[in-house]
């Protein structure tokens, strides 16, 4: 019983800390630089729009869509917001942030690309950077991480509170290399 109470107290303390510093801790947002490709991770609305903005500002000649069959990240969606179809590189097999990185690296090698801007939602960027840095370790690829703002302030309402806690748990699990147990974002 004492262990359960202790665990609950620790969980409450950690949850409170996450909510106080969650956004500052989880968000990584670097200044974009000219790169070969913009890699857009599947997931929330806003990621593709950020990629289109950077593409139109001439930060890269190509845009890679990971899990290109997911809602809000299809070829049709990309073309509708101004990314030409011939500028798209499609990766359709990823099932997690880890496999996003592994398949993106493979696609970059196949297309002989050496630099990328990696885009995901703001709250997902710390885990994205950790994972991509790990997968691309000991390679000559240059990666820059640019956050797409989530459509709502994810850290200020009840639903996103649990998303924040979930993201912190997933980040810890990724640091422990438990990718296969957290397969889907």
Residue pairs with C-beta under 8 A, 6 or more apart in sequence:
14 168
15 161
15 165
18 25
18 164
18 165
18 168
19 155
19 161
19 164
22 123
22 155
22 164
22 168
23 122
23 123
23 154
23 155
25 126
25 168
26 122
26 123
26 124
26 125
26 126
26 127
26 164
26 167
26 168
26 171
27 122
27 123
27 125
27 126
27 147
28 125
28 126
28 128
28 129
28 145
28 147
29 122
29 125
29 145
29 146
29 147
30 144
30 145
30 146
31 144
32 54
32 57
32 59
32 117
32 144
32 146
33 59
33 115
33 117
33 144
34 58
34 59
34 60
35 59
35 60
35 115
35 116
35 117
35 142
35 144
36 60
36 61
36 62
36 108
36 113
36 114
36 115
36 116
37 60
37 61
37 62
37 63
37 64
37 89
37 108
37 111
37 113
37 115
37 116
37 117
38 51
38 54
38 55
38 59
38 60
38 62
38 63
38 64
38 116
38 117
38 119
39 64
39 66
39 100
39 104
39 116
39 117
39 118
39 119
40 47
40 48
40 50
40 51
40 63
40 64
40 65
40 66
40 73
40 119
40 120
41 47
41 66
41 97
41 100
41 118
41 119
41 120
41 124
41 128
41 185
42 65
42 66
42 67
42 68
42 70
42 73
42 94
42 100
42 185
43 70
43 73
43 120
43 121
43 124
43 185
44 72
44 121
44 124
44 148
44 150
44 151
45 72
45 151
46 121
46 148
46 149
46 150
46 151
47 72
47 73
47 119
47 120
47 121
47 148
48 65
48 72
48 73
48 77
48 78
48 81
49 81
49 148
50 119
50 146
50 147
50 148
50 149
51 63
51 78
51 83
51 119
51 148
52 63
52 78
52 81
52 82
52 83
54 60
54 117
54 119
54 146
55 63
55 82
55 83
55 87
56 82
59 117
60 116
60 117
61 87
62 87
62 88
62 89
62 111
62 113
63 78
63 83
63 87
63 88
63 89
64 88
64 89
64 90
64 91
64 104
64 107
64 108
64 116
65 73
65 74
65 75
65 78
65 88
65 89
65 90
65 91
66 73
66 91
66 94
66 100
66 103
66 104
67 73
67 91
67 92
67 93
67 94
67 95
67 100
68 74
68 75
68 88
68 90
68 91
68 92
69 92
75 85
75 88
75 90
78 85
78 88
79 85
89 107
89 111
91 100
91 103
91 104
91 107
93 99
93 103
94 100
94 102
94 103
94 104
95 183
95 184
96 179
96 182
96 183
96 184
96 185
97 120
97 124
97 127
97 128
97 131
97 174
97 185
98 131
98 135
98 174
98 179
99 179
100 128
100 131
101 131
101 132
101 134
101 135
101 136
102 135
104 116
104 118
104 132
105 135
105 136
105 139
105 141
107 113
108 114
108 116
108 141
114 140
114 141
114 142
115 141
115 142
115 143
115 144
116 141
116 142
116 143
116 144
117 143
117 144
117 145
117 146
118 128
118 129
118 132
118 143
118 144
118 145
118 146
119 146
119 147
119 148
120 128
120 147
120 148
121 147
121 148
121 149
121 150
121 154
122 147
122 148
122 149
122 150
122 154
123 150
123 154
123 155
123 160
123 163
123 164
123 167
124 167
124 185
125 145
125 147
126 167
126 171
127 167
127 170
127 171
127 174
128 145
129 145
130 171
130 174
130 175
131 174
132 143
132 145
133 143
136 143
152 160
153 160
154 160
154 163
154 164
155 161
155 164
170 182
173 179
173 181
173 182
174 182
